[in-house]
Amino acid sequence: MKGDETMAGTGGGEPGGMPLERLLGAEADGDDQAVESALRPRDLEEFVGQTRVREQLDLVLRAARARGATADHVLLSGAPGLGKTTLSMIIAAEMGAPIRITSGPAIQHAGDLAAILSSLTEGEVLFLDEIHRMSRPAEEMLYMAMEDFRVDVIVGKGPGATAIPLELPPFTLVGATTRAGLLPPPLRDRFGFTGHMEFYEPAELEQVVHRSARLLNVEVEPEGAAEIAGRSRGTPRIANRLLRRVRDYAQVRADGRITREIAASALQVYEVDGRGLDRLDRAVLEALLRLFGGGPVGLSTLAVAVSEERETVEEVAEPFLVREGLLARTPRGRVATPAAWAHLGLEPPERSGGGGGAGQPELFES
């Protein structure tokens, strides 16, 4: 296992080697994967949040153990960083079974999947992350494997090709996806339990911060934990990442204890404001408000204004801004909400005759 994450620097720029705009990204990087393994809860009782999914999953696993059978296949959906991988490992631990981890992009041919399935042992848990990104031939093979615990291996080509049935031991598939709508109905229907992971409430994230601080031997006051939780976008992975950065700041510039003031000062260095917006989020809002009078403005035009790729603005910044009610996507383009003006301390321009804002023409995608 890799060691603990790199200590952050003492100034601005890119502390800790992480671009500032990605500090609040919910996808796991190398440091996250190393540290998460140490912070990850080991059972459902220790798992914080997701009360509804946790209760339902507990019933599924208890019933399977009582029957002496493998657990039903499980589909977990939700945004990155909410605990889908952690729950898959808990499922294996609760069932006393080994776990095999792979991902949809790694399975591009039916043969890739057949090799994995044929090597499973009875009761083993197969965790398939980003299951919506599997190739179609592998997906069709998975239907039979999930339902009948067998696959047909094709030997040869053309008219002489022969299908050899291969029996599989009973196993539990745990699929994870951030885009459940991309899964075809035949695949979704084969899962015995589907759980949707919700964003966390601040009080739940405070519990996550306190638990992680204990494991990292960091002293954090309740107000400090609340400050970190309030800027974590409802995502435990981000809460843990911010805790580590605040810990670095507290060790270098204070006595190591995380108070509200220390947390706020540290996150100011990392350009994370009180609402959880980072540099990229604010750049998008400021361009939308200052350059285009609050919109509507097209996505491509907005991306050029902040010197970012269109996909970066759409996939990294916009989801959180929309969820926070600061930006709206409309058929005519992106529009700032009154809350966006208030957050940046700006006055919205006077509108006249339904035109664009502040004398700007309406700019939207053609």
C-alpha positions in Angstrom: 0.0 0.0 0.0 1.2 3.5 -0.7 2.1 5.7 2.2 0.1 8.6 3.5 -0.6 11.5 1.2 1.9 14.2 0.4 2.1 17.0 2.9 0.7 20.3 1.5 2.8 23.3 0.9 2.6 26.4 3.0 1.5 28.8 0.3 -0.8 29.2 -2.7 -0.4 27.6 -6.1 -1.1 23.9 -6.2 -0.6 22.7 -2.6 0.0 19.1 -2.1 0.6 18.6 -5.9 -3.2 18.7 -6.5 -4.6 21.2 -8.9 -6.9 23.5 -7.0 -9.8 23.0 -9.2 -9.7 19.3 -8.5 -9.5 19.5 -4.7 -13.3 19.2 -4.7 -13.6 16.6 -7.4 -15.4 13.5 -6.2 -13.4 11.1 -8.3 -10.7 9.2 -6.4 -7.1 10.0 -7.2 -4.0 7.9 -6.1 -3.8 9.6 -2.7 -7.5 9.0 -2.0 -7.3 5.3 -2.9 -4.4 4.8 -0.5 -5.9 6.7 2.4 -9.5 5.5 1.9 -8.4 1.9 2.4 -7.3 2.9 6.0 -10.4 5.0 6.7 -12.9 2.7 5.1 -15.5 1.2 7.6 -15.5 -2.6 7.8 -19.2 -3.3 8.5 -22.7 -1.8 8.1 -22.9 -0.7 11.7 -19.7 1.4 11.3 -20.9 2.9 7.9 -22.1 6.5 8.3 -25.1 7.8 6.4 -27.2 6.2 3.7 -29.6 5.0 6.4 -32.3 3.7 4.0 -29.9 1.8 1.7 -28.0 0.5 4.8 -31.2 -0.9 6.4 -32.4 -2.5 3.2 -29.0 -4.0 2.5 -28.8 -5.4 6.0 -32.0 -7.3 5.5 -30.8 -8.7 2.2 -27.6 -9.9 3.7 -29.1 -11.3 6.9 -31.7 -13.2 5.0 -29.0 -14.7 2.7 -26.9 -15.8 5.6 -29.9 -17.4 7.3 -30.6 -19.4 4.2 -27.0 -20.4 3.8 -27.1 -19.0 0.2 -25.2 -16.3 -1.7 -26.6 -12.8 -1.5 -28.7 -11.5 -4.4 -27.0 -9.4 -7.0 -26.7 -5.7 -5.9 -26.8 -2.5 -8.0 -25.5 0.7 -6.3 -26.1 4.0 -8.1 -25.1 7.5 -7.2 -22.6 10.2 -7.6 -18.8 9.5 -7.1 -17.5 9.5 -3.6 -20.6 8.4 -1.7 -19.4 5.0 -0.7 -20.3 2.5 -3.4 -16.9 0.7 -3.3 -17.0 0.7 0.5 -20.4 -0.9 0.5 -19.2 -3.6 -1.9 -16.4 -4.5 0.5 -18.8 -4.5 3.4 -21.1 -6.9 1.5 -18.2 -9.3 1.1 -17.1 -8.9 4.7 -20.7 -9.5 6.0 -21.0 -12.6 3.9 -17.6 -13.9 4.8 -16.6 -14.0 1.2 -13.6 -12.9 -0.9 -14.1 -10.0 -3.3 -12.8 -9.5 -6.8 -12.7 -5.9 -8.1 -12.8 -4.8 -11.7 -14.5 -2.1 -13.8 -16.6 -1.8 -16.9 -13.9 0.0 -19.1 -11.6 -2.9 -18.4 -14.0 -5.4 -19.9 -14.1 -4.7 -23.6 -14.6 -8.2 -24.9 -16.8 -11.1 -23.8 -13.6 -13.2 -23.4 -12.4 -10.7 -20.7 -15.5 -11.3 -18.7 -15.5 -15.1 -19.2 -12.0 -15.2 -17.8 -13.0 -13.4 -14.7 -16.2 -15.3 -14.2 -14.6 -18.7 -14.7 -12.0 -18.0 -12.0 -14.6 -17.1 -9.3 -15.0 -19.3 -6.3 -18.4 -20.2 -4.7 -19.9 -17.3 -2.9 -17.3 -14.8 -4.1 -18.3 -11.1 -4.6 -17.5 -9.6 -7.9 -17.5 -5.8 -7.8 -17.9 -4.2 -11.2 -17.4 -0.5 -11.0 -18.8 1.8 -13.8 -20.8 -1.1 -15.0 -22.6 1.1 -17.5 -19.3 1.3 -19.5 -19.1 -2.4 -20.3 -19.0 -3.5 -24.0 -22.3 -4.8 -25.4 -21.0 -8.4 -26.0 -19.7 -8.7 -22.4 -23.0 -7.2 -21.2 -25.0 -9.9 -23.0 -22.8 -12.6 -21.5 -23.4 -11.2 -18.1 -27.1 -11.7 -18.4 -26.8 -15.5 -18.5 -24.1 -15.5 -15.8 -26.2 -13.5 -13.4 -29.4 -15.5 -14.0 -28.3 -19.1 -14.7 -24.7 -19.1 -13.4 -23.3 -20.2 -16.7 -21.7 -18.7 -19.8 -21.4 -20.0 -23.3 -17.8 -19.9 -24.6 -17.6 -19.7 -28.3 -14.8 -21.8 -29.8 -13.8 -21.3 -33.5 -15.1 -18.9 -36.0 -17.7 -18.8 -38.8 -20.0 -21.7 -39.6 -17.8 -24.1 -37.6 -18.0 -22.1 -34.3 -19.2 -24.1 -31.3 -20.7 -22.8 -28.1 -19.4 -24.7 -25.0 -21.5 -24.1 -21.9 -19.4 -23.4 -18.8 -21.0 -23.8 -15.4 -20.2 -21.1 -12.8 -20.3 -21.4 -9.0 -23.0 -19.2 -7.4 -21.6 -15.7 -6.9 -22.8 -12.2 -6.0 -22.4 -9.4 -8.5 -22.2 -5.9 -7.1 -22.5 -3.3 -9.8 -21.8 0.4 -9.3 -22.8 3.2 -11.6 -22.9 6.9 -11.6 -25.4 6.9 -14.5 -28.1 4.3 -13.9 -30.1 5.5 -16.8 -27.5 4.1 -19.2 -28.0 0.6 -18.1 -30.3 -1.4 -20.4 -33.5 -2.7 -18.7 -32.6 -6.4 -19.1 -29.4 -5.8 -17.0 -31.1 -3.7 -14.3 -33.9 -6.3 -14.0 -31.4 -9.0 -13.0 -30.3 -7.3 -9.9 -32.2 -8.5 -6.8 -31.5 -5.3 -4.9 -31.0 -1.7 -6.2 -29.8 1.0 -3.8 -29.5 4.7 -4.8 -26.9 6.6 -2.8 -27.9 10.1 -1.8 -25.7 13.1 -1.0 -24.9 13.4 2.7 -26.4 15.9 5.1 -23.9 18.2 7.0 -24.5 16.4 10.3 -23.6 13.1 8.7 -20.4 14.5 7.2 -19.5 15.8 10.6 -19.6 12.2 11.8 -17.4 11.2 8.9 -14.9 13.9 9.7 -14.8 13.0 13.4 -14.3 9.3 12.6 -11.6 9.9 10.1 -9.8 12.4 12.4 -9.7 9.7 15.1 -8.1 7.2 12.7 -5.6 9.8 11.5 -4.8 10.9 15.1 -5.9 14.4 14.4 -7.6 16.5 17.1 -10.6 18.3 15.7 -13.1 20.4 17.6 -16.8 20.1 16.8 -16.8 23.6 15.2 -13.8 22.7 13.0 -15.5 19.5 11.9 -18.6 21.4 11.0 -16.6 23.9 9.0 -15.1 21.1 6.9 -18.4 19.3 6.5 -20.2 22.4 5.3 -17.7 22.8 2.4 -17.6 19.2 1.4 -20.4 19.2 -1.2 -22.3 16.4 0.6 -19.6 13.9 -0.3 -17.6 11.9 2.2 -14.6 11.5 -0.1 -14.3 15.3 -0.4 -14.7 15.7 3.4 -11.8 13.3 4.0 -9.7 15.1 1.4 -10.4 18.5 3.0 -9.7 17.1 6.4 -6.2 16.0 5.3 -5.4 19.4 3.8 -6.7 21.2 6.9 -4.6 18.8 9.0 -1.5 19.8 7.0 -2.2 23.5 7.6 -2.8 23.0 11.3 0.4 21.1 11.7 2.5 23.7 9.8 0.9 27.0 10.9 -0.8 26.1 14.2 -0.5 23.6 17.1 -2.1 20.7 15.2 -5.6 21.2 16.6 -8.3 21.9 14.1 -10.6 24.7 15.2 -13.2 26.6 13.2 -10.8 29.4 12.6 -8.0 27.0 11.5 -10.3 25.1 9.2 -11.6 28.4 7.6 -8.1 29.8 7.2 -6.8 26.5 5.7 -9.6 26.2 3.2 -9.2 29.9 2.2 -5.6 29.0 1.2 -7.0 26.2 -0.9 -9.6 28.5 -2.4 -12.6 26.6 -1.1 -15.3 29.1 0.0 -17.9 28.8 2.7 -20.4 27.2 0.4 -18.0 24.7 -1.1 -17.2 26.5 -4.3 -13.7 26.3 -5.6 -11.7 28.4 -8.1 -13.4 26.9 -11.2 -16.9 27.2 -9.8 -16.4 30.9 -9.0 -14.7 31.6 -12.3 -17.8 30.2 -14.1 -20.2 32.2 -12.0 -18.2 35.4 -12.3 -18.0 35.1 -16.0 -21.7 34.4 -16.3 -22.5 37.4 -14.1 -19.9 40.0 -15.0 -19.4 39.3 -18.7 -22.9 38.1 -19.7 -25.2 39.8 -17.2 -26.4 36.5 -15.8 -27.2 34.9 -19.1 -28.6 33.2 -21.0 -25.2 32.2 -22.5 -24.1 29.1 -24.4 -21.9 26.5 -22.8 -19.2 26.8 -25.4 -19.1 30.6 -25.0 -18.9 30.3 -21.2 -16.1 27.7 -21.4 -14.1 30.1 -23.6 -14.6 32.9 -21.2 -13.0 30.9 -18.3 -10.3 29.3 -20.5 -11.5 25.8 -19.9 -12.7 22.9 -22.1 -16.4 22.7 -22.6 -16.5 19.2 -21.0 -14.7 20.5 -17.9 -17.3 23.2 -17.3 -20.2 20.9 -18.0 -19.0 17.8 -16.1 -16.9 19.4 -13.2 -18.4 22.7 -12.4 -22.0 22.7 -13.5 -23.4 19.7 -11.6 -22.6 21.3 -8.2 -23.7 24.8 -9.2 -27.0 23.5 -10.5 -27.5 21.4 -7.3 -26.8 24.4 -5.2 -29.3 26.5 -7.1 -26.7 28.9 -8.4 -27.0 28.1 -12.1 -29.8 26.9 -14.3 -29.6 25.0 -17.6 -32.2 26.3 -20.0 -32.9 25.6 -23.8 -31.5 29.1 -24.4 -28.3 28.7 -22.4 -26.9 28.9 -18.9 -28.6 31.4 -16.6 -27.5 32.6 -13.1 -30.1 32.5 -10.3 -30.6 35.3 -7.8 -28.7 33.1 -5.3 -25.6 33.4 -7.5 -25.7 37.2 -7.5 -26.1 37.1 -3.7 -23.3 34.6 -3.2 -20.8 36.8 -5.1 -22.1 40.0 -3.5 -23.2 41.5 -6.8 -26.4 43.4 -7.8 -28.3 41.9 -10.7 -28.7 44.3 -13.6 -32.0 45.9 -14.6 -33.8 43.8 -17.2 -35.6 45.5 -20.0 -38.0 43.9 -22.5 -36.9 40.3 -21.9 -33.5 40.8 -23.5 -30.1 39.8 -22.3 -28.6 41.2 -19.1 -26.7 44.5 -18.7 -26.9 45.4 -22.3 -25.5 42.0 -23.4 -27.2 40.1 -26.2 -28.7 36.7 -25.4 -26.0 34.1 -26.1 -27.0 30.5 -26.5 -26.1 27.4 -28.4 -27.3 27.2 -31.9 
